[in-house]
Amino acid sequence: MATLFRSLGFRAGVVSALILLLVLAIWYAATAPTVAAGGGASGLTPEQIEYAKMMGKEVGTAKSGGFPTLTQMGSTVWGHLANPFYDNGPNDKGIAIQLAHSLLRVGLGFGLACLVAIPLGFVIGMSPLLRRAFDPFIQVLKPISPLAWMPLALYTIKDSSISGIFVIFICSVWPMLVNTAFGVASVKREWLNVASTLEVTPLRKAFQVILPAAAPTILTGMRISMGIAWLVIVAAEMLVGGTGIGYFVWNEWNNLSLTNVIFAILVIGVVGMLLDLAFGQLQKAVTYVE
């Protein structure tokens, strides 16, 4: 037990919990209601008092600002988590349904990017000639913001949902392509020479020598691509509308519901963290010790 308390992971968890409590305490203090000077009904006419009661407001108190309180946030979080799969129409769906649409778009775009970037990066990494030939195109296209492709995608594809998938595809390709090519090109020459000495066929050398050696770098590229894809899908869904967690944020902002906006931001962060942890575990599984 003493060893557990002294471990770095336990101490880091305690510090994280204290930081969270500090943030919640600051939030509570900043949004706590303040009593008006001179008593509960001071400065209010009887008509104003009656109207405030009819609107469900507590007479004599005023918030320090328009930011939601912890109680309001707790009520909103519970409301969404208690019934995440409801569907009351196009603009009123549960958070689980919105997340499912976003994850489906990300999964399709990311999967298509894997099918293109990994084989192409493999070929580029094995050929110095192709590496030099493709490098100018990669360097020109890689810095372009994925959202800059959205107008062109909407004009040519004429479907907002497929356009969102295309944007995820185009933003996911480059990190995977570059990391795959780098990982393949960085395989130790000694291992390749041994494979050549043993007269290993090119296909077998690719799958049994080069791929295992380059796998950690390839997974790093996939992990970066997934982080960018989850970042971009929120902005893309704000533009194309319809469904998804990005559209949920924009729709709730139009409804002036800050509690729902903050809840959606927290959900985006948690899902992004879980996706990154999943790829981190995959990366550990293929990492080897020399």
Buried (B, 14 or more C-beta within 10 A) or exposed (E): EEEEEEEEEEEEEEEEEEEEEEEEEEBEEEBEEEEBEEEEBEEBEEEEBEEBEEEEEEBBEEEEEEBBBEEBBEEBBEBBEEEBEEEEEEEEBBBBBBBBBBBBBBBBBBBBBBEBBBEBBBBBBBBEEBBEEBEEEBEEEEEEEBBEBBEEBBEEBEEBBBBBBBBBBBBBBBBBBBBBBBBBBEBEEEBBEEBEEEEBEEEEBBEEBBBEBBBBBBBBBBBBBBBBBBBBBBBBBBBBBEBBBBBBBBBBBEEEBBBBBBBBEEBBEEBBEEBBEEBEEBBEEBEEEE
